[in-house]
Amino acid sequence: MRALAIVLLWLHVAGLGTATAAEVRDHAAEQVAARTWVIHGPLGDPSPANQGFMNNPAFVVTADGVVVIDPGSSVHAGRMVLRQIRKVTDKPVTHVLNTHVHGDHWLGNHAFHDVFPGAQFMAHPLMIEGARGGQAKRWLDLIDQLTGGFTRGTRPVIPTVPVVEDQSFTAGGVTFRILAPPKAHSGTDIMIHVVEEGVLFLGDNVMNGRLGGMGDGSFRGNIAACERAAAVPAKIFVPGHGRTAGKEIVTAYRDYLSILFETARAEYDKGKQDYEMKETIRAKLGRFVGWEGFDLNFGRHIGVAVLEIEAL
Ligand SMILES: [Zn+2]
């Protein structure tokens, strides 16, 4: 009996088989198609309250295994994602796809590499290059700082398999087609069309109900990415942040970007500075004012747009 108690105590201390205080709390995976699940993360920026977890990890269960997309911001988030996968299937993870270089989407690779070191970790070649060139460390430090150290212990597992525009691969009878719009949200973006499922993973080229940074992106490139996404014959569109829905979330986000950019261009042509055009642009974006992060990001977005207009 004492031996059993010691074993149980050891299991508890080692955190095996159970979520410890240092783990990300469970967020339920929602089935959005026959073989596809999405975990819709909280909408805010990484914080102690959300344990750094705020993106939309997803997984597709194929005949041979599981294909994971964007397993979160830390090893802790990745373990949480794996716990949700285990509620659906015992199959091994065969592939992990990362939509872009921003660390809230891919630092969770660590958890999957620990358990499935033979899985293929895939991303845009410029995502791989950027992560190796300093973005991995930058994002690791940023999320550590924003979460008060919650995500500490995470190791960047940078993808090694590049995927490019119009590339397809099949896994367990499911076709994954890659779209790689140049310089859109981050310059390292892929979108993933899961053909038989009628699902398109948009990465951060589309957000729904939340705004994030555009500092690594391009308004014109991101608008073009939205147009491409809207032309994909899919029924279910999974944004990088916010609720999964139909094509209307793609056109809504395109509208946000294009109204902001075109109004900024018209105001710029009248000789206005970015702070002088803010109210005019805000008045045209009324339907987006309630989005998470609007106040923080809207002014910054105008700054990015004006730089892009100046460079035209
Ligand atoms: Zn991003």
Residues whose N, C-alpha, C, O or C-beta is under 5 A from the ligand:
A	BS01	ZN	H102 D204
